[in-house]
């Protein structure tokens, strides 16, 4: 992931990190990735372990307003 993020142009783009697995949580991965996404607008991250699609959709829409 770090190579992918570091290799792309994120200038002016919003980044939202999500975790939807039933295993480990989000941890620091979102904030760590944001350091490599130079020029991005990092909106934070959230762990949706076993989350419902509607809950995830509402969360993202709220961040993008």
C-alpha contacts under 8 A as a table, 3 or more apart, distances in Angstrom:
res1	aa1	res2	aa2	distance
1	X	4	X	5.10
1	X	5	X	6.13
1	X	33	X	7.87
2	X	5	X	5.16
2	X	6	X	5.90
2	X	33	X	6.38
2	X	36	X	6.96
3	X	6	X	5.10
3	X	7	X	5.94
4	X	7	X	5.23
4	X	8	X	6.60
5	X	8	X	5.62
5	X	33	X	7.11
5	X	36	X	6.24
5	X	37	X	5.79
6	X	36	X	5.25
6	X	37	X	6.08
6	X	38	X	7.94
8	X	37	X	7.78
9	X	37	X	7.57
9	X	38	X	7.63
10	X	13	X	5.33
10	X	14	X	7.96
10	X	37	X	5.71
10	X	38	X	6.16
10	X	39	X	5.78
10	X	40	X	5.08
11	X	38	X	6.62
11	X	39	X	4.22
11	X	40	X	5.18
12	X	39	X	6.08
12	X	40	X	5.38
12	X	41	X	6.52
13	X	39	X	7.65
13	X	40	X	5.10
13	X	41	X	5.98
14	X	40	X	5.84
14	X	41	X	4.64
14	X	42	X	5.84
14	X	43	X	6.67
15	X	34	X	7.70
15	X	40	X	6.72
15	X	41	X	6.15
15	X	42	X	4.85
15	X	43	X	5.85
15	X	44	X	7.56
16	X	30	X	7.85
16	X	42	X	6.41
16	X	43	X	5.29
16	X	44	X	5.66
16	X	45	X	5.72
16	X	60	X	7.73
17	X	30	X	5.46
17	X	43	X	7.98
17	X	44	X	6.39
17	X	45	X	4.46
17	X	46	X	6.74
18	X	26	X	7.15
18	X	30	X	8.00
18	X	45	X	5.49
18	X	46	X	5.28
18	X	47	X	5.93
18	X	48	X	7.09
19	X	25	X	6.59
19	X	26	X	5.56
19	X	46	X	6.52
19	X	47	X	4.73
19	X	48	X	5.74
19	X	49	X	6.85
20	X	47	X	6.36
20	X	48	X	4.88
20	X	49	X	4.97
20	X	50	X	6.34
20	X	51	X	6.70
21	X	24	X	7.16
21	X	25	X	7.63
21	X	48	X	7.53
21	X	49	X	5.49
21	X	50	X	6.77
22	X	49	X	5.24
22	X	50	X	5.99
23	X	49	X	7.65
25	X	47	X	5.91
25	X	49	X	7.40
26	X	29	X	6.13
26	X	30	X	7.15
26	X	45	X	7.54
26	X	46	X	6.82
26	X	47	X	5.61
27	X	30	X	7.58
28	X	31	X	5.56
28	X	32	X	5.95
29	X	32	X	5.05
29	X	33	X	6.00
30	X	33	X	5.20
30	X	34	X	6.18
30	X	44	X	6.84
30	X	45	X	6.04
31	X	34	X	5.02
31	X	35	X	6.66
31	X	44	X	7.27
32	X	35	X	5.50
32	X	36	X	7.31
33	X	36	X	5.38
33	X	37	X	6.53
34	X	37	X	4.99
34	X	38	X	7.39
34	X	40	X	7.44
34	X	42	X	6.22
35	X	38	X	6.63
37	X	40	X	5.77
43	X	63	X	6.82
48	X	51	X	4.58
48	X	52	X	7.87
48	X	56	X	7.25
51	X	55	X	6.72
51	X	56	X	6.99
52	X	55	X	5.34
52	X	56	X	6.51
53	X	56	X	5.17
53	X	57	X	6.11
54	X	57	X	5.02
54	X	58	X	6.12
55	X	58	X	5.26
55	X	59	X	6.24
56	X	59	X	5.13
56	X	60	X	6.31
57	X	60	X	5.30
57	X	61	X	6.13
58	X	61	X	5.13
58	X	62	X	6.08
59	X	62	X	5.22
59	X	63	X	6.48
60	X	63	X	5.17
60	X	64	X	6.32
61	X	64	X	5.17
61	X	65	X	6.49
62	X	65	X	5.60
